[in-house]
Amino acid sequence: MPLRPKKRCQARILDAAETAFADGGYNGASMRDIVREAGVNLATVYYYFRSKSGLMEAVLKRRFGPLRQEHLEILRRFEREAMGRPVPVGKILEAMLLPPLQLMASPAAKRLAVTRLIGRIVAEPDAQTQKILRSQRSEVRAAFLKALQASLPHTSPADLQWRMEFVWGALAFILCNPRSIEVETHGACNPVDAKEVLTEMIGFFSAGFRATAKRRNRCSILAAT
């Protein structure tokens, strides 16, 4: 069903803003470039989105909203399949990783725009960007942490959160730099093959989550350097 004129206009603005934010981050994105690419004037952007921050929030909601829903649906399905038992770590990781990695199988133009946006935003140090991002991810992060605590009850919440951050960081790098990975590995690794990436990441991070934290050993290593 064709979009109404208002929705078409908003979609053009969001498409242009998504590209600008993916290329330059929040601070580097130019509102002038966005309005030129969208074929509208600045007043129209502010009418629909009120501010640059509001525009960024709308862009993230459009992309992270469906991802968030998919994350939760997969996790809930695994919880039902577990029939009251803790969800295995590998399945939790699958629920974390599969939705964004499936974007790798999208048509090239959409894949590149969306994955670059996600990679850029996750790594973006700007405080406003991170505030918006937290609002989009808080429910998902809490659900995964709860599932991991049930599966790994003897691992401290701090250790689990550290390890979750390592997962998100690795995912952001893969999404943001797929070509770099292919070049650096001389073609041995194909970051666009979502199944391959998922298998490798689950295997690697499952071992990391199950590892017993030895804080004294870590401290002694740091003290010796």
C-alpha positions in Angstrom: 0.0 0.0 0.0 1.5 3.4 -1.0 2.5 5.7 1.7 0.5 8.9 2.2 2.3 12.2 1.2 3.1 13.0 4.9 4.5 9.5 5.5 6.5 9.7 2.3 8.0 13.0 3.3 8.9 11.7 6.7 10.4 8.5 5.2 12.6 10.6 2.9 13.9 12.7 5.8 14.6 9.5 7.9 16.4 7.9 5.0 18.6 10.9 4.4 19.2 11.3 8.2 20.1 7.6 8.5 22.8 7.9 5.9 24.2 11.2 7.4 24.3 9.7 10.9 25.9 6.5 9.7 28.6 8.5 7.8 29.4 11.1 10.5 27.7 10.2 13.7 25.5 12.6 15.6 27.9 15.5 15.8 29.3 15.0 12.2 25.9 14.8 10.5 24.9 18.0 8.7 21.3 19.1 8.8 21.9 21.1 5.6 23.0 17.8 3.9 20.0 16.0 5.3 17.4 18.5 4.0 19.2 18.7 0.6 19.2 14.9 0.2 15.5 14.6 1.4 14.4 17.5 -0.9 12.7 19.4 1.9 13.5 22.6 3.9 14.7 22.8 7.4 11.4 24.0 8.7 9.8 20.7 7.5 12.3 18.7 9.4 11.7 20.6 12.6 8.0 20.4 12.1 8.0 16.6 12.1 11.0 15.9 14.4 11.4 19.1 16.5 15.2 19.0 16.7 18.3 17.2 15.5 18.1 15.0 18.7 14.5 14.2 17.9 15.5 13.2 14.3 18.2 10.9 15.7 15.7 9.4 18.1 13.2 8.7 15.2 16.0 7.1 13.1 17.0 4.8 15.9 13.4 3.9 16.8 12.8 2.9 13.2 15.8 0.6 13.1 16.2 -0.6 16.7 12.4 -1.0 17.4 12.0 -4.0 15.1 15.4 -5.4 16.2 14.4 -5.1 19.9 11.1 -6.9 19.2 12.9 -9.7 17.4 15.5 -10.0 20.2 12.7 -10.4 22.7 10.6 -12.8 20.6 13.5 -15.1 20.0 14.5 -15.1 23.7 10.9 -15.8 24.8 10.7 -18.7 22.3 13.8 -20.2 23.8 12.4 -19.8 27.3 9.3 -21.6 26.3 11.4 -24.4 24.8 13.4 -24.7 28.0 10.2 -25.5 29.9 11.1 -23.8 33.1 14.8 -24.6 32.9 17.5 -21.9 32.3 18.0 -21.1 28.7 21.5 -22.4 27.6 24.1 -19.7 27.1 24.5 -20.5 23.4 20.8 -19.9 22.9 20.9 -16.6 24.7 23.8 -15.6 22.5 21.8 -16.6 19.4 18.9 -14.4 20.5 21.4 -11.5 21.1 23.3 -11.9 17.8 20.8 -13.3 15.2 18.6 -10.3 14.5 21.4 -7.8 13.7 23.4 -10.4 11.8 20.4 -11.3 9.7 20.7 -7.7 8.3 23.8 -9.0 6.5 21.5 -11.1 4.3 19.4 -8.0 3.3 19.7 -6.4 -0.1 23.1 -4.6 -0.4 21.9 -1.0 -0.2 19.8 -1.6 2.9 22.3 -3.8 4.5 25.1 -1.3 4.2 23.1 1.7 5.4 21.6 -0.1 8.4 24.7 -2.0 9.5 26.8 1.1 9.2 24.3 3.0 11.3 24.2 0.4 14.0 28.0 0.1 14.1 28.5 3.8 14.2 25.8 4.5 16.9 26.9 1.7 19.2 30.5 3.1 19.1 29.5 6.8 19.1 30.9 8.5 22.2 28.5 11.5 22.0 26.4 11.7 25.3 23.2 12.5 23.5 23.5 9.6 21.2 24.2 7.2 24.0 21.2 8.5 26.0 18.9 7.8 23.1 20.5 4.4 22.5 20.1 3.4 26.1 16.4 4.2 25.9 16.1 1.9 22.9 18.1 -1.0 24.4 17.4 -1.0 28.1 14.5 -3.6 27.9 16.6 -5.9 25.8 19.7 -5.6 27.9 17.7 -6.3 31.1 16.1 -9.4 29.5 19.4 -10.9 28.4 21.1 -10.2 31.8 18.2 -11.9 33.6 18.5 -14.9 31.3 22.3 -15.1 31.7 22.0 -14.8 35.5 19.6 -17.8 35.5 21.9 -19.8 33.2 25.1 -18.8 35.1 24.0 -18.3 38.7 27.5 -18.4 40.1 28.8 -15.7 37.9 28.6 -12.2 39.3 26.3 -9.6 37.6 29.4 -7.4 37.0 31.2 -10.2 35.2 28.1 -11.0 33.1 27.7 -7.4 32.2 31.4 -7.1 31.2 31.0 -10.1 28.9 27.8 -8.7 27.4 29.7 -5.5 26.6 32.4 -7.6 24.8 29.6 -9.3 22.7 28.0 -6.0 21.8 31.4 -4.4 21.0 32.5 -7.3 18.7 29.1 -7.2 17.0 29.4 -3.4 16.4 32.8 -3.9 14.9 31.6 -6.6 12.5 28.6 -4.6 11.4 30.6 -1.4 10.9 33.7 -2.9 9.3 32.8 -6.0 7.3 35.1 -5.1 4.4 38.0 -4.6 6.8 37.6 -8.0 8.3 37.6 -9.6 4.8 40.8 -7.8 3.8 42.7 -8.3 7.0 42.0 -12.1 6.9 42.8 -12.3 3.2 39.4 -13.6 2.5 39.5 -16.4 5.1 36.6 -14.8 7.0 33.4 -13.8 5.3 31.6 -11.3 7.6 28.6 -11.1 5.2 27.8 -14.8 5.8 25.5 -14.4 8.8 25.5 -18.1 9.6 29.3 -18.3 9.7 29.6 -15.2 11.9 26.9 -16.5 14.2 28.5 -19.9 14.6 31.9 -18.4 15.3 30.7 -15.8 17.8 28.5 -18.2 19.7 31.4 -20.7 20.0 33.8 -18.0 21.2 31.6 -16.1 23.6 30.0 -19.2 25.1 33.4 -20.2 26.4 34.0 -16.7 27.6 30.7 -16.6 29.5 31.3 -20.0 31.1 34.9 -19.1 32.2 35.3 -18.7 35.9 36.4 -15.2 36.9 39.6 -15.2 38.9 40.0 -11.7 40.1 43.1 -12.3 42.2 44.9 -13.7 39.2 43.8 -10.8 37.0 45.0 -8.3 39.6 48.3 -10.0 40.0 48.8 -10.0 36.2 48.2 -6.2 36.2 50.4 -5.6 39.1 53.3 -7.4 37.4 53.2 -5.3 34.3 
